[in-house]
Amino acid sequence: MSEERNWAGNYSYRAQTIHRPGTVEQVQELVAGAAKIRALGSRHSFNDIADSAGALISLENLNPAISVDAAASSVTVNGGMKYGTLAAELQGQGFALHNLASLPHISVAGAIATATHGSGDRNGNLATAVSALEIVTASGEILTVSRSSTPDFAGMVVGLGALGIVTRVTLDIEPTFDVRQDVFENLPWSQVLENFDDVTSSAYSVSLFTDWRGDTVGQAWLKSRIADGEVPLRGRSEFFGGTPATEARHILPGVSADSCTQQLGVPGPWSDRLAHFRMAFTPSSGEELQSEYIVPRQHAVEAIEGMRALSDQISPLLQVAEIRTMAADDLWLSPNYQQAGIGLHLTWKQEQKAVEKLLPLIQGKLAPFAARPHWGKLFHAEAAALEPLYARLGDFQSLAERLDPKHKFRNDFLARNIFGA
């Protein structure tokens, strides 16, 4: 094939072939006949997690049917479905997901495999909504697993592509709800850090945007569930020292907000508010890199202060940073396994060598807080450093060995970061 790159353009896939099967049966045949193969999602990872020394399978041509089971409060979709497409269909049928990531353009299977998340003190990452999976295993057989009946299910959801090709996903859903989004600007760091728990619990989902420099947080985006009565912001003239934006804002200063979801407190469906960006707009051309570290909630303020202390090194390479919160979960390789956390997300300028040189410094600063990197973004740590952070890593290694004894789904990323070989 011609050179294929990820969305950001910073990584070229080594795989020689990308298959686009139209049926699950074709997926089974491809997997059974391959020596090395992996699934390729929407290409929004910034590292080599999705690559293969053999072939890749894209699920974009599988049956796009969305099957809602109202009685079970669940929806089943193919793994290549994009969240924005699913959200629009669910809203049309009167249902909702509990949360969305900042971009709705990402695939369901890819997002859950890497524990991608939105924000909210009480909201688990996107993978916590998974109640069942259909996986094509190394033999080409179909394995159906569920939260209710499979003992190792918690180890299979955030699977990093190591267990097989996830062809179908069943997700928890709930009745639809409306959201209003309000943006406040220039919040003094002193007030944010002194009242951090109050800040992040002020709405269903809270995101803080900063470049780590100066005495103020650039923007706070608050998404409030109207059905839950979380509407204390109407007419509010300040938010922990910040002032309300008088017009719609992009997360980057000076950039048009046309691609962003509705702000200024205008109520609307969850599907049009929980993400930061609109599905109807193609994401930016990818002129960026990303890293993220998830820190246990109890270390939030210390970790933020540590990042601010590195602003002289970080800020010149940075486009913007985002602070979000996530609830604890029981998924073995989730960065929020048995701990609520905050995400310290970094959107970099596309200067990869300089960014990679800086990552060990950041990780060293966050190491005392047991920070766990986002699996799909740029980070420096490898298996020896990651193993102490994941109590069930050994169990996951055993699970992968059982389901993929010939290492058909292994790649350099897994060897480096999970299996230590």
Disulfide bonds with the S-S distance in Angstrom:
none
